[in-house]
Amino acid sequence: MAAVSPEDFKGAMGSWASGVTVVTTRLDDDVYGITVSSFSSLSMDPRLILVSLQDSNHLPHMMRKSKHFGVSILSVGQDEISGYFSKSGRNPEPSFGADIPVHVMETGSPLIAGALAHIDCELEDALPGGDHTIAIGRVVGASFDPDKLPLMYFRRGYRTLNMD
C-alpha cells in the first residue's frame, strides 16, 4: 500500500470545516496558549472534552504541571487573536498583552474575552497520540453567548457561518 503524502493528508483534513479554539493554561506566573482546531466533546457523564496538542509546543508540558486548561471558542472577528496564538516560537509570559483581554473562571486558566464560549477544565489525563498529546479535560466551568457566531476554519482560511 502506498504511503499517504503529507499534502494529501493536509488537504483531506483541511476539508473538515471546524470552529477555532484557543487553548490556554497558567503555570506559576506565566500564561501560554495556542490555536487548536482538534477539539471535541468526549463525554456527558462525566463532562469531558479533548484537545490534541503538538508535543513540540510548550502547552502540553505546562498543562501536565498546572493540571488545568481553558478552551475559548472564538467568535467572528477574532481571526487576529487566532493568528497570534498560532505563531510558533512564542514563549510563556506573564500576560498575552493589552490587545488580548482575558478573564478566569474556576481553575485560573486565562480565557479569551469576547469569545463565543468558554470551557474551564481540570486535566483528567494526557495521552500520547503520535507527535501530539491528547489532553482530556474534566469540565468545571462553561459559558456561552447565544448572540455570537463562530469563527470557522476551512481549507486553510478563516470563514464565517452563513445562517441563511
Residue pairs with C-beta under 8 A, 6 or more apart in sequence:
14 154
14 155
14 156
15 154
15 155
16 154
17 152
17 153
17 154
17 159
18 37
18 39
18 152
18 153
18 154
19 37
19 39
19 73
19 74
19 116
19 150
19 151
19 152
19 153
20 35
20 37
20 73
20 74
20 78
20 82
20 150
20 151
20 152
20 153
20 158
21 35
21 36
21 37
21 39
21 51
21 71
21 72
21 73
21 74
22 33
22 34
22 35
22 36
22 71
22 72
22 74
22 81
22 82
22 85
22 112
22 115
23 33
23 34
23 36
23 39
23 51
23 53
23 59
23 69
23 70
23 71
23 135
24 31
24 32
24 33
24 69
24 70
24 71
24 72
24 102
24 109
24 110
24 111
24 112
25 31
25 32
25 33
25 59
25 62
25 63
25 66
25 68
25 69
25 70
25 109
26 66
26 68
26 108
26 109
26 110
27 62
27 65
27 66
27 92
29 94
30 62
30 92
30 93
30 94
31 92
31 93
31 94
31 95
31 96
31 102
31 110
32 58
32 59
32 62
32 90
32 91
32 92
32 93
33 59
33 85
33 96
33 110
33 112
34 53
34 54
34 57
34 59
34 85
34 86
35 82
35 83
35 85
35 86
36 51
36 52
36 53
36 71
37 153
38 51
38 52
38 132
39 49
39 50
39 51
39 52
39 71
40 49
40 50
41 48
41 49
42 48
42 49
42 50
42 136
46 138
47 138
47 139
48 124
48 136
48 137
48 138
48 139
49 71
49 119
49 121
49 136
49 137
49 139
50 134
50 135
50 136
50 137
51 69
51 71
51 134
51 135
51 137
52 129
52 132
52 133
52 134
52 135
53 59
53 60
53 63
53 132
53 133
53 134
53 135
54 60
54 131
54 132
55 131
55 132
55 133
56 131
58 91
58 92
59 69
60 126
60 133
60 135
62 92
63 69
63 123
63 126
63 135
64 123
64 126
66 109
66 123
67 122
67 123
68 107
68 108
68 109
68 120
68 121
68 122
68 123
69 107
69 109
69 121
69 123
69 135
69 137
70 104
70 105
70 107
70 109
70 110
70 111
70 118
70 119
70 120
70 121
71 118
71 119
71 121
71 137
72 111
72 112
72 115
72 117
72 118
73 115
73 116
73 117
73 118
73 119
73 144
73 150
74 81
74 82
74 112
74 115
74 116
74 150
74 151
75 114
75 115
75 116
75 145
75 148
75 149
75 150
75 151
76 148
76 149
76 150
76 151
76 160
76 161
77 151
78 112
78 114
78 115
78 151
79 151
79 158
81 100
81 112
82 151
82 158
84 96
84 99
84 100
95 102
96 102
96 110
100 112
101 112
101 113
101 114
102 110
102 111
102 112
102 113
103 110
103 111
103 113
104 110
104 111
104 120
105 111
105 118
105 120
105 140
105 141
105 143
106 120
106 140
106 141
107 120
107 121
107 122
107 140
107 141
109 120
109 121
111 118
111 120
112 118
116 144
116 145
116 148
116 149
116 150
116 151
117 142
117 143
117 144
117 145
118 141
118 142
118 143
118 144
119 137
119 139
119 141
119 142
120 139
120 140
120 141
120 142
121 137
121 138
121 139
121 140
122 137
122 138
122 140
123 135
123 136
123 137
123 138
124 136
124 137
124 138
125 135
125 136
126 133
126 134
126 135
126 136
127 133
127 134
127 136
128 134
149 160
149 161
149 163
150 161
151 158
151 160
152 158
152 159
152 160
152 161
153 159
